[in-house]
């Protein structure tokens, strides 16, 4: 037994040395930031980058990799590979690049679809330095107001509002003002969230270390012992917050941000929740110029290395040779297939699309593939509302912040009743709403669209409520579908007008909603989910995270994005880092940290921070 332990310990040390002292090419080796160029607002000029349609003649020769999907997990990985000289082709089924980072325009109003606010963007933080590197310093970030979130609980006759502040100590200081006598609970909540955040390193390690080592860490129970993230992963958010306080409003305030990953508190892992709380402790930011700026500044880096990002390029299958090695993809161009070959294929299309739609039937049936899909399930369907308003942010009472509006403080009961109800009834009782104004967050908006404003609202809805209309033409669905959608719009608008009294019906110039089947059409979400695979407690077992990894059971086929790591912008980028680490044979997570240290050392202003 001692011999076995000794051998494993030796292997562990060897891996750690390799993990820290990597040998592959480093995309963060140089500080590639350039002086800021003049921001481009002309839509036609931006579309030349974001809307390059697929043609066989536009496919570069001698590709090093093909990436399916241009969401941040795909584009981000494309940039990482391009920075070390790899020629990459990114293929997007939609008519514009960016995935959930894309924007669309209706009646002169520009709307974002997935980027609402991002944390960890202080100038010297690794996440910020990484993003600066991946956009050559051209992507600018605008901080939100402080408080950046407002939690609104209860009906109009008994509505309570709690501001959520950022800052090293201000988050808890302001909460203590709202909840006197709950100081101990608030301090413990923040302590737990920070400690969970510090334990995330092992999640990245399980994704990238050799499989035998990952299994050893899982089956010996070492994963839970080494990482507080995995220690807290089996505990629900409800269990943890109920153990901290009996105050129901404080429990709700501790739990409100569950909407950023899509699981109600009783089904949510405190590990996931703690990460999100920590993510925003130092502030929240929005991309200056809108969400499309992200893809706009990443695509040229891919092109500079000889690659391309092509849209209207639906991949209908991944190609394999007789040895079950991925050799390329098939793209539908009209009624014809165009085959494109490369030494590796990387999917950012999500685990279910990849394994259940893009693989040949005989490979779908492989036990290793079946095991991975059986360990995960689809996330909750997303429901979005888009308002174009006549008036400035001052006239409409809009600020660079977010509102989380709940019918009451009993989140578990509210959402369960809503989800289990009949669709016609639930449409009039939406229990939670996220409300934000992209136009108020973007300092360039007034220059681009003077006298206009936008508001985006997000909630959840069952895919099954809309499934019967999924095959209708997207621009002309049935009257019954439109009637159900309108019921949701009306009830949501009523709540918005009540919470924001300066917004009146006569100010609304445009209003529309996106349902789960809208998400399926535009972003390829199988069940209309906005956060990929479900982020419930089962998602955070060490076994699952040692099994669902960038390297798939099929040679030369990899996964990137939020299904391979965590949801959201930061989670999908972490998926890209993990996938890049495996492909390039070096730890890109540590490289990003090293880049931040280097930049801080080179900048005298940051040395003391």
C-alpha positions as CSV (number, residue, x, y, z in Angstrom):
1,X,0.0,0.0,0.0
2,X,2.8,2.4,0.9
3,X,4.5,1.7,-2.4
4,X,1.2,2.5,-4.3
5,X,0.9,5.8,-2.3
6,X,4.5,6.6,-3.0
7,X,4.1,6.1,-6.8
8,X,1.0,8.2,-6.9
9,X,2.6,10.9,-4.8
10,X,5.6,10.9,-7.1
11,X,3.3,11.2,-10.2
12,X,1.4,14.0,-8.4
13,X,4.7,16.0,-7.9
14,X,5.7,15.4,-11.5
15,X,2.4,16.7,-12.7
16,X,2.5,19.8,-10.4
17,X,6.0,20.6,-11.8
18,X,4.7,20.2,-15.3
19,X,1.6,22.1,-14.4
20,X,3.5,25.1,-13.1
21,X,6.5,25.0,-15.5
22,X,4.8,24.5,-18.8
23,X,6.7,23.9,-22.1
24,X,4.2,24.8,-24.8
25,X,3.8,28.2,-26.5
26,X,2.4,31.0,-24.3
27,X,-0.2,33.3,-25.8
28,X,0.3,35.7,-22.9
29,X,4.1,35.9,-23.2
30,X,4.0,39.5,-24.5
31,X,2.0,42.5,-23.4
32,X,0.2,43.0,-26.7
33,X,-1.8,46.1,-25.7
34,X,-1.7,48.9,-28.3
35,X,-2.7,52.6,-28.0
36,X,-6.4,53.0,-28.1
37,X,-7.8,53.5,-31.6
38,X,-10.8,55.7,-32.3
39,X,-14.0,53.7,-31.5
40,X,-16.0,52.7,-34.6
41,X,-19.8,53.3,-34.3
42,X,-20.7,52.9,-38.0
43,X,-22.7,49.8,-38.2
44,X,-21.8,49.0,-41.8
45,X,-18.1,49.2,-41.0
46,X,-18.5,46.9,-37.9
47,X,-20.6,44.4,-39.9
48,X,-17.6,43.9,-42.3
49,X,-16.0,42.3,-39.3
50,X,-18.9,40.7,-37.5
51,X,-21.0,39.5,-40.5
52,X,-18.6,37.8,-42.9
53,X,-20.8,35.2,-44.6
54,X,-19.6,31.6,-45.3
55,X,-18.2,30.8,-48.7
56,X,-16.0,27.9,-49.5
57,X,-13.6,30.3,-51.2
58,X,-13.2,32.2,-47.8
59,X,-12.0,29.1,-46.0
60,X,-8.2,29.5,-45.3
61,X,-5.9,26.7,-46.5
62,X,-3.8,24.5,-44.2
63,X,-5.9,25.1,-41.1
64,X,-4.6,24.2,-37.6
65,X,-8.1,24.0,-36.0
66,X,-11.8,24.4,-36.6
67,X,-13.9,25.9,-33.9
68,X,-17.7,25.4,-34.0
69,X,-19.5,28.4,-32.5
70,X,-18.4,32.0,-32.1
71,X,-19.6,32.6,-28.5
72,X,-16.9,33.8,-26.1
73,X,-15.7,30.2,-25.4
74,X,-15.1,29.8,-29.2
75,X,-13.8,33.2,-30.1
76,X,-11.7,33.4,-26.9
77,X,-10.0,30.1,-27.7
78,X,-9.5,31.2,-31.3
79,X,-7.6,34.2,-30.1
80,X,-5.5,32.2,-27.7
81,X,-4.5,29.8,-30.6
82,X,-4.0,32.7,-33.0
83,X,-1.6,34.4,-30.6
84,X,0.8,31.5,-30.8
85,X,0.6,31.4,-34.6
86,X,-2.3,28.9,-35.2
87,X,-4.5,29.3,-38.2
88,X,-8.1,28.9,-36.9
89,X,-11.5,28.8,-38.6
90,X,-14.4,29.8,-36.4
91,X,-17.8,28.8,-37.8
92,X,-21.1,30.5,-36.6
93,X,-24.6,29.3,-37.6
94,X,-26.2,32.8,-36.9
95,X,-25.8,35.8,-39.2
96,X,-23.4,37.6,-36.9
97,X,-20.5,36.6,-34.7
98,X,-20.4,36.7,-30.9
99,X,-22.9,34.1,-29.6
100,X,-24.5,35.6,-26.5
101,X,-22.1,38.6,-26.9
102,X,-23.9,39.7,-30.1
103,X,-26.3,42.7,-30.4
104,X,-29.2,43.2,-32.7
105,X,-31.1,46.3,-33.8
106,X,-34.8,46.9,-34.1
107,X,-36.4,50.2,-35.2
108,X,-33.2,52.0,-34.5
109,X,-32.7,50.5,-31.0
110,X,-29.6,48.4,-30.3
111,X,-30.1,45.5,-27.8
112,X,-27.6,43.2,-26.1
113,X,-28.7,39.6,-25.6
114,X,-26.4,38.2,-22.9
115,X,-23.8,40.7,-21.6
116,X,-25.3,42.6,-18.7
117,X,-22.5,43.1,-16.2
118,X,-19.1,41.6,-15.6
119,X,-17.0,41.5,-12.5
120,X,-13.2,41.1,-11.7
121,X,-12.2,43.9,-14.1
122,X,-10.0,46.1,-11.9
123,X,-7.0,47.0,-14.1
124,X,-4.4,44.8,-12.3
125,X,-6.6,41.7,-12.0
126,X,-5.7,38.6,-14.1
127,X,-9.1,38.5,-15.7
128,X,-8.8,42.1,-16.9
129,X,-5.2,41.7,-18.0
130,X,-6.2,38.5,-20.0
131,X,-9.1,40.3,-21.7
132,X,-6.9,43.3,-22.5
133,X,-4.4,40.9,-24.1
134,X,-7.1,39.1,-26.0
135,X,-8.3,42.3,-27.6
136,X,-4.9,44.1,-27.9
137,X,-6.1,46.6,-25.4
138,X,-8.9,47.9,-27.5
139,X,-11.9,46.7,-25.5
140,X,-12.9,49.3,-22.9
141,X,-14.9,48.8,-19.8
142,X,-17.2,51.2,-18.0
143,X,-17.9,50.7,-14.3
144,X,-21.5,50.5,-13.1
145,X,-23.0,52.7,-10.4
146,X,-22.4,51.8,-6.8
147,X,-24.8,50.2,-5.7
148,X,-24.6,48.1,-8.9
149,X,-27.6,45.9,-8.0
150,X,-30.9,46.6,-6.2
151,X,-32.9,43.7,-4.7
152,X,-36.7,44.5,-4.7
153,X,-38.9,42.2,-2.7
154,X,-42.7,42.0,-2.3
155,X,-45.9,43.3,-3.9
156,X,-46.5,47.0,-4.6
157,X,-48.2,47.5,-1.2
158,X,-45.3,46.0,0.7
159,X,-42.2,46.5,-1.4
160,X,-38.8,46.5,0.2
161,X,-35.6,47.6,-1.7
162,X,-32.1,46.6,-0.7
163,X,-29.0,48.2,-2.4
164,X,-26.0,45.9,-3.1
165,X,-22.7,47.7,-3.0
166,X,-19.3,46.6,-4.2
167,X,-16.0,47.3,-2.4
168,X,-13.6,45.4,-0.3
169,X,-15.6,46.0,2.8
170,X,-18.6,48.1,1.6
171,X,-20.7,45.1,0.5
172,X,-21.1,43.9,4.1
173,X,-21.0,47.3,5.7
174,X,-24.1,48.4,3.7
175,X,-25.9,45.2,4.3
176,X,-25.4,45.6,8.0
177,X,-27.1,49.0,7.8
178,X,-30.1,47.3,6.3
179,X,-30.1,44.4,8.7
180,X,-29.0,45.6,12.2
181,X,-28.3,42.7,14.5
182,X,-27.3,40.4,11.6
183,X,-23.6,41.4,11.5
184,X,-22.4,37.9,12.4
185,X,-24.4,36.2,9.6
186,X,-23.3,38.8,7.0
187,X,-19.6,38.4,7.9
188,X,-19.8,34.6,7.8
189,X,-21.6,34.7,4.4
190,X,-18.9,36.8,2.9
191,X,-16.2,34.7,4.5
192,X,-17.7,31.5,3.0
193,X,-18.1,33.1,-0.5
194,X,-14.5,34.3,-0.5
195,X,-13.2,30.9,0.7
196,X,-15.1,29.1,-2.0
197,X,-13.6,31.5,-4.6
198,X,-10.1,30.6,-3.5
199,X,-10.8,26.9,-4.0
200,X,-11.7,27.2,-7.7
201,X,-8.1,26.3,-8.7
202,X,-8.9,22.6,-8.3
203,X,-11.8,22.7,-10.7
204,X,-9.4,23.9,-13.4
205,X,-6.8,21.3,-12.4
206,X,-9.4,18.4,-12.7
207,X,-10.1,19.6,-16.3
208,X,-6.5,19.6,-17.4
209,X,-4.5,17.1,-15.4
210,X,-3.9,13.5,-16.5
211,X,-7.0,11.3,-16.2
212,X,-5.4,8.9,-13.7
213,X,-4.5,11.7,-11.4
214,X,-7.9,13.3,-11.7
215,X,-9.5,10.0,-10.7
216,X,-7.2,9.6,-7.8
217,X,-8.1,13.0,-6.5
218,X,-11.8,12.2,-6.9
219,X,-12.0,8.6,-5.5
220,X,-9.7,9.2,-2.5
221,X,-11.8,12.2,-1.4
222,X,-8.8,14.4,-1.7
223,X,-10.7,16.9,-4.0
224,X,-13.0,17.9,-1.1
225,X,-10.1,18.0,1.3
226,X,-7.9,20.2,-0.9
227,X,-10.6,22.6,-2.1
228,X,-13.2,24.4,-0.1
229,X,-15.1,24.9,-3.4
230,X,-15.7,21.1,-3.6
231,X,-16.3,20.8,0.1
232,X,-19.2,23.3,-0.2
233,X,-20.4,22.0,-3.6
234,X,-22.9,19.4,-2.2
235,X,-24.5,22.0,0.1
236,X,-27.5,23.9,-1.3
237,X,-27.8,27.6,-1.1
238,X,-31.0,27.3,0.9
239,X,-29.2,25.1,3.5
240,X,-26.3,27.5,3.9
241,X,-28.3,30.7,4.2
242,X,-31.0,29.2,6.4
243,X,-28.2,28.1,8.7
244,X,-26.9,31.7,8.9
245,X,-30.0,33.7,9.7
246,X,-33.8,33.4,10.4
247,X,-34.4,36.8,8.7
248,X,-36.3,35.9,5.5
249,X,-35.5,39.1,3.7
250,X,-31.8,38.7,4.5
251,X,-32.0,35.1,3.2
252,X,-33.4,36.5,0.0
253,X,-30.7,39.1,-0.3
254,X,-28.0,36.5,0.3
255,X,-29.7,34.4,-2.5
256,X,-30.9,36.9,-5.1
257,X,-28.1,36.5,-7.6
258,X,-29.1,32.8,-8.4
259,X,-30.6,34.2,-11.6
260,X,-27.1,34.6,-13.0
261,X,-26.8,30.8,-13.3
262,X,-30.4,29.6,-13.3
263,X,-31.0,27.4,-10.3
264,X,-33.4,28.2,-7.4
265,X,-31.7,28.2,-4.0
266,X,-32.8,24.7,-2.9
267,X,-31.3,23.2,-6.1
268,X,-28.2,25.6,-6.3
269,X,-24.8,24.7,-5.1
270,X,-23.4,27.2,-2.6
271,X,-20.0,26.7,-4.4
272,X,-21.4,28.1,-7.6
273,X,-23.2,30.9,-5.7
274,X,-20.2,31.9,-3.7
275,X,-18.2,32.3,-6.9
276,X,-20.7,34.7,-8.3
277,X,-20.9,36.7,-5.1
278,X,-17.1,37.0,-5.0
279,X,-17.0,37.9,-8.7
280,X,-18.8,41.2,-8.1
281,X,-17.3,42.1,-4.7
282,X,-14.8,44.5,-6.3
283,X,-17.3,46.0,-8.7
284,X,-19.2,45.5,-12.0
285,X,-18.5,46.7,-15.5
286,X,-20.1,46.9,-18.9
287,X,-18.3,47.0,-22.3
288,X,-18.1,50.6,-23.6
289,X,-19.7,50.7,-27.0
290,X,-21.9,47.7,-26.3
291,X,-21.5,43.9,-26.2
292,X,-20.6,43.6,-29.9
293,X,-17.3,45.4,-29.2
294,X,-16.0,42.1,-27.7
295,X,-16.2,40.1,-30.9
296,X,-15.3,43.1,-33.0
297,X,-11.9,43.4,-31.3
298,X,-11.2,39.6,-31.2
299,X,-11.8,38.7,-34.8
300,X,-9.0,40.7,-36.3
301,X,-6.5,38.9,-34.1
302,X,-7.7,35.5,-35.5
303,X,-7.5,37.0,-39.0
304,X,-4.0,38.4,-38.5
305,X,-2.8,34.8,-37.9
306,X,-4.3,33.7,-41.2
307,X,-7.6,32.5,-39.8
308,X,-11.2,33.5,-40.3
309,X,-14.6,33.9,-38.5
310,X,-17.4,33.1,-40.9
311,X,-21.2,33.3,-40.2
312,X,-24.2,31.7,-41.7
313,X,-22.1,28.5,-41.5
314,X,-24.3,25.8,-39.8
315,X,-22.1,22.8,-39.0
316,X,-24.4,19.7,-39.5
317,X,-21.8,17.0,-38.5
318,X,-18.3,16.4,-37.5
319,X,-16.2,14.3,-39.8
320,X,-14.2,11.3,-38.6
321,X,-11.9,8.7,-40.2
322,X,-12.0,5.0,-39.7
323,X,-9.9,5.3,-36.5
324,X,-12.6,7.5,-34.9
325,X,-10.4,10.6,-35.1
326,X,-12.0,13.9,-35.9
327,X,-10.8,15.2,-39.2
328,X,-13.0,18.2,-40.0
329,X,-16.6,19.4,-40.3
330,X,-19.4,19.5,-42.8
331,X,-21.1,22.9,-43.3
332,X,-24.5,23.2,-45.0
333,X,-24.4,25.7,-47.8
334,X,-28.0,25.7,-49.1
335,X,-28.8,22.1,-49.8
336,X,-25.2,21.1,-50.3
337,X,-22.5,20.0,-47.8
338,X,-19.1,21.6,-47.8
339,X,-16.4,19.6,-46.1
340,X,-13.6,21.4,-44.3
341,X,-10.6,19.5,-42.9
342,X,-8.2,20.3,-40.0
343,X,-6.0,18.4,-37.5
344,X,-8.4,19.2,-34.7
345,X,-12.0,20.2,-34.2
346,X,-13.2,22.2,-31.1
347,X,-16.8,22.6,-30.3
348,X,-18.3,25.6,-28.5
349,X,-21.8,24.4,-29.4
350,X,-22.4,22.8,-26.0
351,X,-22.1,19.3,-24.9
352,X,-25.6,18.2,-26.0
353,X,-25.4,19.7,-29.5
354,X,-21.9,18.2,-29.9
355,X,-22.6,14.7,-28.7
356,X,-26.2,14.3,-29.7
357,X,-26.4,16.1,-33.0
358,X,-22.9,16.4,-34.5
359,X,-21.5,13.0,-34.0
360,X,-22.3,9.9,-36.1
361,X,-24.9,7.6,-34.4
362,X,-22.3,4.9,-33.8
363,X,-20.0,7.3,-31.9
364,X,-23.0,8.8,-30.0
365,X,-23.5,5.3,-28.6
366,X,-19.9,5.0,-27.2
367,X,-20.1,4.3,-23.4
368,X,-17.7,7.2,-22.7
369,X,-19.9,9.6,-24.6
370,X,-23.1,8.3,-23.0
371,X,-21.5,8.6,-19.6
372,X,-20.8,12.3,-20.1
373,X,-24.3,13.2,-21.4
374,X,-25.9,11.2,-18.6
375,X,-24.1,13.2,-16.0
376,X,-25.5,16.5,-17.2
377,X,-28.9,17.9,-18.1
378,X,-30.2,21.0,-20.0
379,X,-30.5,24.2,-18.1
380,X,-33.6,26.3,-17.6
381,X,-35.1,28.1,-20.6
382,X,-34.6,31.8,-20.8
383,X,-37.2,34.5,-21.4
384,X,-36.1,38.0,-22.5
385,X,-38.0,41.3,-23.0
386,X,-36.6,44.2,-25.0
387,X,-37.9,47.7,-24.8
388,X,-37.0,50.7,-26.9
389,X,-38.0,53.9,-25.2
390,X,-38.4,57.6,-26.2
391,X,-36.4,59.6,-23.7
392,X,-33.0,60.0,-22.1
393,X,-31.8,58.0,-19.1
394,X,-32.4,61.1,-16.9
395,X,-35.9,61.6,-18.2
396,X,-36.7,57.9,-17.7
397,X,-35.0,57.4,-14.3
398,X,-32.5,54.9,-15.6
399,X,-29.0,54.4,-14.3
400,X,-26.0,52.2,-14.9
401,X,-27.3,49.5,-12.5
402,X,-29.5,46.5,-12.3
403,X,-32.7,45.6,-10.5
404,X,-33.6,42.1,-9.3
405,X,-37.4,42.2,-8.7
406,X,-39.1,39.3,-6.9
407,X,-42.8,38.8,-6.0
408,X,-41.7,37.9,-2.4
409,X,-38.8,36.6,-0.4
410,X,-39.7,32.8,-0.6
411,X,-37.8,32.2,-3.8
412,X,-38.0,28.4,-3.8
413,X,-41.8,28.3,-3.4
414,X,-42.4,31.1,-5.9
415,X,-40.4,29.6,-8.7
416,X,-41.6,26.0,-8.1
417,X,-45.3,27.2,-8.3
418,X,-44.5,29.2,-11.5
419,X,-42.6,26.3,-13.2
420,X,-45.3,23.7,-12.3
421,X,-48.2,25.9,-13.3
422,X,-50.2,26.0,-16.5
423,X,-48.5,28.3,-19.0
424,X,-51.4,30.6,-19.4
425,X,-51.6,31.2,-15.7
426,X,-47.8,31.4,-15.1
427,X,-47.6,34.0,-17.8
428,X,-49.4,36.4,-15.5
429,X,-47.3,35.5,-12.4
430,X,-43.6,35.8,-13.4
431,X,-41.9,35.5,-10.0
432,X,-38.5,37.2,-10.8
433,X,-37.2,39.8,-13.2
434,X,-33.8,41.0,-13.9
435,X,-34.0,44.6,-15.3
436,X,-31.1,46.6,-16.8
437,X,-30.6,49.5,-19.2
438,X,-27.8,48.8,-21.7
439,X,-28.1,52.4,-22.9
440,X,-27.7,53.9,-19.5
441,X,-24.5,51.7,-18.9
442,X,-22.8,52.7,-22.2
443,X,-21.3,56.2,-22.2
444,X,-21.2,56.2,-26.0
445,X,-25.0,55.6,-26.3
446,X,-26.1,59.3,-26.2
447,X,-23.7,60.0,-29.1
448,X,-25.0,57.0,-31.1
449,X,-28.8,57.3,-30.3
450,X,-29.6,60.7,-28.8
451,X,-32.9,61.0,-27.0
452,X,-33.5,57.2,-27.0
453,X,-33.1,54.5,-24.3
454,X,-33.3,50.7,-24.0
455,X,-34.3,48.4,-21.2
456,X,-33.6,44.6,-21.2
457,X,-35.5,42.2,-18.9
458,X,-34.6,38.6,-18.3
459,X,-36.5,35.8,-16.5
460,X,-37.0,32.0,-17.0
461,X,-39.7,30.0,-18.8
462,X,-40.3,26.3,-19.5
463,X,-39.2,25.2,-23.0
464,X,-42.2,22.9,-23.0
465,X,-44.6,25.8,-22.8
466,X,-43.5,26.9,-26.3
467,X,-42.2,23.6,-27.8
468,X,-45.2,23.0,-30.0
469,X,-44.3,26.0,-32.1
470,X,-40.5,25.3,-32.5
471,X,-40.8,24.3,-36.1
472,X,-42.8,27.4,-37.2
473,X,-41.1,30.0,-39.2
474,X,-39.3,32.3,-36.7
475,X,-40.7,35.5,-38.2
476,X,-44.2,34.1,-38.5
477,X,-45.2,31.8,-35.7
478,X,-48.8,30.9,-35.0
479,X,-51.4,33.3,-33.4
480,X,-51.5,31.0,-30.3
481,X,-47.8,31.5,-29.8
482,X,-48.0,35.2,-30.3
483,X,-50.9,35.3,-27.8
484,X,-48.9,33.5,-25.1
485,X,-45.9,35.6,-25.7
486,X,-48.0,38.8,-25.4
487,X,-49.4,37.6,-22.1
488,X,-45.8,37.4,-20.7
489,X,-45.0,40.8,-22.2
490,X,-48.1,42.4,-20.6
491,X,-47.5,41.1,-17.1
492,X,-43.8,41.9,-17.2
493,X,-44.4,45.4,-18.5
494,X,-46.9,46.0,-15.7
495,X,-44.2,45.2,-13.1
496,X,-41.6,47.4,-14.8
497,X,-43.9,50.4,-15.0
498,X,-44.7,50.1,-11.3
499,X,-41.1,49.9,-10.2
500,X,-39.9,52.6,-12.7
501,X,-42.7,55.3,-12.5
502,X,-40.9,57.6,-15.0
503,X,-41.3,55.0,-17.7
504,X,-44.9,55.3,-19.1
505,X,-46.6,53.4,-21.8
506,X,-46.5,56.4,-24.2
507,X,-42.7,56.3,-24.0
508,X,-42.5,52.7,-25.4
509,X,-41.6,52.8,-29.1
510,X,-40.6,49.1,-29.4
511,X,-41.3,46.0,-27.4
512,X,-40.7,42.4,-28.1
513,X,-39.8,39.2,-26.3
514,X,-37.5,36.2,-26.9
515,X,-38.8,32.9,-25.6
516,X,-36.9,29.6,-25.2
517,X,-37.6,28.6,-28.8
518,X,-36.2,32.0,-29.9
519,X,-33.0,31.1,-28.1
520,X,-32.9,27.7,-29.9
521,X,-33.1,29.5,-33.2
522,X,-30.6,32.2,-32.7
523,X,-28.0,30.8,-30.3
524,X,-28.5,27.1,-30.9
525,X,-29.7,26.3,-27.3
526,X,-31.3,22.8,-27.5
527,X,-33.9,23.6,-24.8
528,X,-33.8,27.4,-24.9
529,X,-31.3,27.6,-22.1
530,X,-29.2,30.7,-21.7
531,X,-26.6,29.2,-19.3
532,X,-25.8,25.9,-21.1
533,X,-26.0,22.7,-19.2
534,X,-27.7,22.8,-15.8
535,X,-25.8,24.3,-12.9
536,X,-27.5,22.5,-10.1
537,X,-25.7,20.6,-7.3
538,X,-25.0,17.6,-9.4
539,X,-22.9,19.8,-11.8
540,X,-20.3,20.3,-9.1
541,X,-19.3,16.8,-8.1
542,X,-15.6,16.2,-8.4
543,X,-16.4,13.1,-10.5
544,X,-18.3,15.0,-13.1
545,X,-15.6,17.7,-13.4
546,X,-12.9,15.1,-13.8
547,X,-15.0,13.4,-16.5
548,X,-16.3,16.3,-18.6
549,X,-13.1,17.8,-19.8
550,X,-11.8,19.7,-22.9
551,X,-10.4,16.5,-24.3
552,X,-13.3,14.3,-25.4
553,X,-13.2,10.5,-25.7
554,X,-12.6,11.0,-29.4
555,X,-9.2,11.9,-30.6
556,X,-8.7,15.4,-32.0
557,X,-12.1,16.5,-30.8
558,X,-12.2,19.0,-27.9
559,X,-14.9,21.0,-26.0
560,X,-14.6,24.6,-25.0
561,X,-16.9,27.2,-23.4
562,X,-19.4,27.2,-20.5
563,X,-20.3,23.5,-20.6
564,X,-16.7,22.5,-20.0
565,X,-16.2,24.9,-17.1
566,X,-18.9,27.2,-15.8
567,X,-21.6,29.5,-17.2
568,X,-21.5,33.1,-18.1
569,X,-18.9,35.3,-19.8
570,X,-16.1,34.6,-17.2
571,X,-17.0,30.9,-17.0
572,X,-17.0,30.4,-20.8
573,X,-13.7,32.1,-21.0
574,X,-12.3,29.9,-18.3
575,X,-13.5,27.0,-20.5
576,X,-11.5,28.4,-23.3
577,X,-8.4,28.8,-21.1
578,X,-8.8,25.1,-20.0
579,X,-9.2,23.9,-23.5
580,X,-6.2,26.0,-24.6
581,X,-4.2,24.6,-21.8
582,X,-4.8,21.0,-23.0
583,X,-4.1,21.8,-26.7
584,X,-1.0,23.9,-26.1
585,X,0.4,21.7,-23.3
586,X,0.7,24.5,-20.7
587,X,-1.3,26.1,-17.9
588,X,-2.9,29.2,-19.4
589,X,-4.6,30.0,-16.1
590,X,-1.2,30.5,-14.5
591,X,0.0,32.3,-17.5
592,X,-2.8,34.9,-17.2
593,X,-1.9,35.4,-13.5
594,X,1.8,35.8,-14.5
595,X,0.8,38.4,-17.1
596,X,-1.1,40.4,-14.5
597,X,1.9,40.3,-12.1
598,X,4.2,41.4,-15.0
599,X,1.9,44.3,-15.9
600,X,1.5,45.4,-12.3
601,X,5.3,45.4,-11.9
602,X,5.8,47.4,-15.1
603,X,3.1,50.0,-14.0
604,X,4.3,52.1,-11.0
605,X,0.7,53.2,-10.4
606,X,-0.4,49.6,-9.7
607,X,2.6,48.5,-7.6
608,X,1.1,49.6,-4.3
609,X,-2.3,48.0,-4.9
